[in-house]
């Protein structure tokens, strides 16, 4: 066996402008690109036609084809990483493993375990920043503590940003350092226990959507958002390319949304408990009603509130929901129905194509009031006013919940004024010193 370097792809499903791949290709040994379908993650997915798995498989097919053009191949494995890696080391003489960092609690534990194992085998494990512009402690307060409020974090993020931070990694220059080998077996979705989803996936041509983003982004009937969430989640587009384009077009509002993404990743890194518990611990004192029938009605988009129902139907059918509507439906679940934000977070985790733990938890805790820099507990979105303001002609509602065109309208599951009074009393009691 000849010695090699491995580049392990995870949330960075592309060959171009990939930090770990770039550094691996500049190492002393030919590079084998590896992807592991992680059984620890996949076994938790209830839907065998999960569209995200189909999306990953499609991206790997493209990567495999690109590697073959360069005389190499993609090694794909299915199983638990802690069992896969010892098997890989038996098949190859691995000198080093390169990967891009992942900041979620499970990923950190997985990577810490792998680093320990590789070191025991005399193999270096190198990790790099790739899915964010700034990570961990790179944008922090003067006293060394992490920001917990977005605006000052955002200001320092912008102040810290230079051309260096958005420079791409020219991986293509070094493709001749890929390990030359015959095509390796490429598993089908069926091989890993899944079936093809019929979902359509958004393209990555976001550039044309930035011009009117700030004026139109809040109107769900207008197809005015970039739909890049899925691609950023799985790294099929480089964050450096995206931020550079936002700068070039002066798309400040959209850039701020990208910074929110990094803010929430930074929060999860410093406060991993917030994935399961309220960021503000006092909010764990709230006594939730957790009515299962009402939760079912919310999930199915049968609450009697047009914008809530349209949003949930859009989510269930497409795996996407407009961001303005996400705020409304999340607030409705927590505050109108007094159902634990974790129930909603878990439902979104199951359905959203662009599901990202840090952003999803951050968004839900914001809506609930329990998160950092969250909406105050007494702010209760009025779904009727939100509809009037952001879908005045009911175009979005009629598309996803057409029964609202009929003369007899569905009955609301709860009265807004009653629900608002109820949640304020419950929250006040829980939050009082």
N, C-alpha and C positions, 0 to 999 in steps of 0.2 A: 504493500500500500504506500502511496506517496502522500506526504503531509499536505493538509489543506486547511483553509480558514472557512468557517461557516458564517453566513449572514442569515439570521433568523428574522423573517418578516412576521409582524403581528398586526399592529394598527397602522401600517405604512405600506399598503398594497400597491406599490409602484416601484419602478426601477430608476426613473429620473428623479433628480434632486432629492436623493435619499441619504441622510447623514450616515447611518450605519453602513449602508452598502458602499458608499464612497470611501469610508475609512477602511473597510474590509478589503476593497479592491486595491488600496494602496499599501496593504500589508505585504509580507514576504512570501505568501503562499497563494495558490489558485483558490478561487472562491466558489463554494457551493451554496446556492440559495435554498433555504429550507422554509417550509410553512407547516405548522402543526394544527390540525383541526382538534381543538382542545376539548376533550370529552368532559372535563370538569365544568365547562361552560355549556356545551351543547346538550348535555343530559338534563339541564334545567329548562330547556325550551319545550313547551307543551305542544307546539305546532310543528309537525313533521314537514310542513310546507312553508316553514319560516322564510320569509323573503330575504332576510339578511344573509342567511346561509347561501341562498341562491346567488345573491349579489357577490359575496366573497368568492364563490366558485367561479363565477363569470370573470372576475378580476384576475384570479389565479390562472385561468385559461389564457388570458391575454399575456400575463407575465411569462407563462410557460412558452408560448409561441415566440415572444421576444427573445427569451434565453436560447431557444433552439436556433433562431436566426444567427446567434453569436456562437453556435457550436456547443452550447451548454444545455442544462436542463434544470427543472425545478423538482426538488425532493419534497413530496407531500406525505405527511404521516397523519394517522388518526389515532387518538388515545390520550392518555394522561401524560403531560410533559415530563413529569418525574419518572415515568416508566419508559417514555420514548427516548430520552437522552442517553441513558446507558446503552440502549440498543444501537443508536447512531454511532456511539463511540466504538462499538464492536465492529461496525462495518467500515468505518473511516478512521484514518489517523488524523485526528483534529488537533490543531495547534492553538486555535483561538476561536471564540464565538463572539460575533458582533450583533448588537441589537439596539433598537431605539427604545428609549425609556417609556414606560407606561406608569401612570400615577394612581391608578385605582388600587384599593386595598388588596384585592385578590392578586392582581398583577405584581404588586410589590412583594407579597409573600412568596409567590411563585418564583420571581427573579432572585430573591434573596436565597431561596433554597437551591436554585440552579447554580448560583455563584459559588455557594459553599461546596456543592458537589463537584463542579468543574475544577475548583482550586485543589480539591483532594485528589483529582486526577492529573494535576499539573498543567491545567489548561486555563488560559486567561479568558475572562468574560468582560468585554468592553461594551459599555452602554453610552448612548448619545441622546442629546436633545433633538427632537425632530418634529413632534406634533404641535409644538407651541413656539412662539417667539421668545417668551420668557418663562422660566420655570422656577419652582421651589422658592429659593431665597433671592432671586435676581431682582425682584421689585418688592422691597420691604420698607418699613418705616425707619426713620433715623435711629431709633432705639433697637433695631434688629428684629422687631416683632412683625408678624404678617399684618397686612391691612385686612380689616373686616368690613370696611365701607368702600363701595366701588369708586366714587368720584376721585378721592385722592390717589387711589391705586391707578386709575385711568390716567390722571395727570402725569404721574411719575413714569408710567408705562410709555406714554408719548414722548416724554422728555428724554427717556433712556434710549429710545429707538434710533438707530443709525442705519446707514446703507449696509453696513457690515451684517446686521441682523437679518437682512432679507436677501443676502447673496445666496444663489443656488449652488448646490454641490454638483459639479460637472461629472457625474458618474460615467456618462457615455465615453469619455476620453479613455477610460480604463477597462472597458468591456473585454479587452484582450486578456485581462487577468482572471476572467471567469474560468472555472474548471471545465475543461473540454471533455465531454462524455456523451454517450448515446442517450436518446430520450428515455427518461425514467417513467415507470408506470404512473398514469394520471387517474386517480380514483374518480368515479362518478358520484353524484349526490347519493344515489342508492347505496353505494359502497359504505357511506358514512351514516346511513340510516335516515336520509332525508329524501324529499321529492321536490321536483322543480316548482317554484312558485310562479304564479302568472302575473305578478306585479310588474308595473312599468317603473323603470328607475330614471330619475332626472339626469340630464346631461351636465357636463362640467363647464358649459359655455356661459359662465356667469357675467362676463364682462359687459354685455349689452344691457344687463338689468340694473347696473349701478346708477345710471344717469338719473332716473326718476325714483330711486329707492326711498329716499327720505320723504318725498311727498306722498307716495302711494303704499308704503309698507304696512300701514295699519288697516287697509281695506281688504278683507278676505276674499271679496268677489273678484278682485283684480289680481291677475297672476304677476305680481310685482316683486316677489322675493326671489332670492338667488337659488333656493333649494340645494344649497351646497352642504347642508348639515350631514347628510349621509356620506358624502365624499370626504368631509373633514373627519368624520367619525372613524372611517376605515383607512384614511390616509391615501385615498386614490387621487387626491390633489394635494399639492404642497402648500402648507400655510405661508411659506415665504412668497410663493408666486401670488397668492391671494392678497396678502397684505401689501405687496409691492403694487399690485393693480389698484387697490383701494387708494393708495397714496397718489398714484399717477392720475386717477380720475377725481381726486379730492372728495372721495365718498366717505366723509367723516362719520356720518351716522352709522353706515354699515361697518366701518372700522371699529366703532365703539361696541357693536354687537360681537365682533371677533374678540375684543378685549374682555367682554363679559364672559366669554367661553374660557379664556385663560384665567380670569379672576376665580371662577368656580372651580377650575382645576387646582389652582393654588390653595383655595379654601379646603378642598378635599384632601390635599396633600398634608396640610398642617393640622386639619381637624378631621381625621378619618372617621371619628365617631358620628359625624354629621350625616353619614350615609344611612344610618338607622335611627339616630336620635335627634331631637331638636337641637339646632345650633345654640339657641338660647334655652338652657335646661328648664327654665320655669314653664315653658310651653308644653313640657311633658306632663304637666299637672292637669291639662285640659281633659275633661271627662267627655269623650266622644260618644255620640249616640250609636254610630256604626250600624244603622239599620240596613240589613242585607237586601231587602226588597228595593229600598231606595237606591242603594248602590247599583243593583242590577238595572234599574231604570236609567240611571246615569250612564252606565256602561253602554246600554243599548240606544242611547239618545232618545229617551222617552220621558223627559222631565216636564214637558209642557212649556218649556222656555225655548223659543225658536233658535237662538244663536247657540245655546248649549247643545241642543239636539243636533243641529247641523254640524257642529264641530265634532261631536262624538261619532256621527255617521261617517264623516270624512275620514276620521282616524281609522275606524273599523274597516272601511272599504279600501283605503289607499296607503295606510301606514304613515300618513302625514297629517298634520293639523297646523293651520296658520297660527303664528305666534301670538297675535292679539287674542285669538280665540282660546289658545291654551291658557292664557291668564284668566279669562272669563270662566272656563269650565273648571279650572282648578279652584278658583275662589268659590264657585258655586258648591263644589263638593265639600270643601272644608267648612265654609261659613253658612251657606243656606241649609245644607243637610247635616252639618256637624259630623262628618265622616273623616276619620284619621287620614292625614295627607299621605301616609305610607301606603294606604290602599290605592290611592290614585297614582302614586309614583310607580307602584308595582304593575298597575294596569297599563300605564304608558310604556313601561319597560318591555312589556309583552308585545305591544302593538307598534311602537314607533320605529320606522326604518332608521331614523337618525338618533336612536336612543344612545345617550351618553350619560353614564352615571352621575358625573359631577354636575352637568348642566340640568339634568332632570331633577335631581335632588335639590339643587340650588333654586330652580324655578318653582318647585312645589313648596319648599320652605318659604320662599318669598311670598307666594300667594297665601299661605297659611298664616304668615306673620312670625313664624318661629325662626326664620333664617337670618343670616347677617344682611344688614342693609335692606331688610324686608319691608313690605308694605305694612303700615301700622295696623294693629289688630282691629281698630275701629273702622278701617277702610273696607267696606263691603261693596264689591262691584254690583251695580244694579243691571242685570242682564237686559232689561228693556231699554235702558238708556244707552248701554253699549251697542245694542242693535240699531237704535235710532241714529247713533253717531257714526258707526262704522259700516253698517249695511242698510242704509236708509231705504233703498229700493227693494230690499229683501232678495237680492239676486243670489247671494251666497246661501241663504236659508232655503230658497225655492229649489236650488240645485241639489242640496243634500237632504232636505226634509220637506219634500213637495206637499205633504199633507197640510202644510200651513197655507196653501193656496185655497183650501176648501172652506166653505162657509162655516162649518162647525169645527172650531179649533180644539186641539187637545187641552185638557184641563191641567193647569200647573200643579206640580207635585207638592208645592208648598207656596204659601203667600209670601211675597218678598218682604213686606213690612214686618210681618210676624217673625220670619226667619232672621231678619236683621236684629230685631229686639232680642230674640232668643240667644243668638250667638254672642252679642255684646254682654249679656248677663253671664253666660257660661265662661267666656274668656276673662271677664273682669274678676270673677270669683277665683279662677285658676291663677291669675297673674298678680293678685293683690299680695302685698308683702306680708 
